[in-house]
């Protein structure tokens, strides 16, 4: 189990089971899983608004999860640093965020000209005489 420092934050979770994998079952800790569920709960109502853009919900969810995991690992105390003071999971989150930005740009941004109404065929256009 991953946990951060003890906290009295209102979303901190106390695992009171005697076999809980936390340093002290009497203290509350930040729960990354809970924060990820909250992100999903925030994004879920947007699914109907994003319906005209296939994959938009997926890219948004991936980007928010990558950002959340990046910042969450500043609170965790059970992993070592990899480089520049960041943990492996933070570097993975930055890579996932970059992939998400590129993927969203390629699948959602695209060419705006291709989204316009198609012009009428030449035979229907008015001809000059």
HELIX and SHEET records of a PDB file:
HELIX    1   1 UNK A   32  UNK A   44  1                                  13    
HELIX    2   2 UNK A   45  UNK A   47  5                                   3    
HELIX    3   3 UNK A   56  UNK A   72  1                                  17    
HELIX    4   4 UNK A   88  UNK A  104  1                                  17    
HELIX    5   5 UNK A  105  UNK A  109  3                                   5    
HELIX    6   6 UNK A  112  UNK A  115  5                                   4    
HELIX    7   7 UNK A  122  UNK A  124  5                                   3    
SHEET    1   A 2 UNK A  13  UNK A  14  0                                        
SHEET    2   A 2 UNK A  28  UNK A  29 -1                                        
SHEET    1   B 2 UNK A  81  UNK A  83  0                                        
SHEET    2   B 2 UNK A  86  UNK A  87 -1                                        
END                                                                             
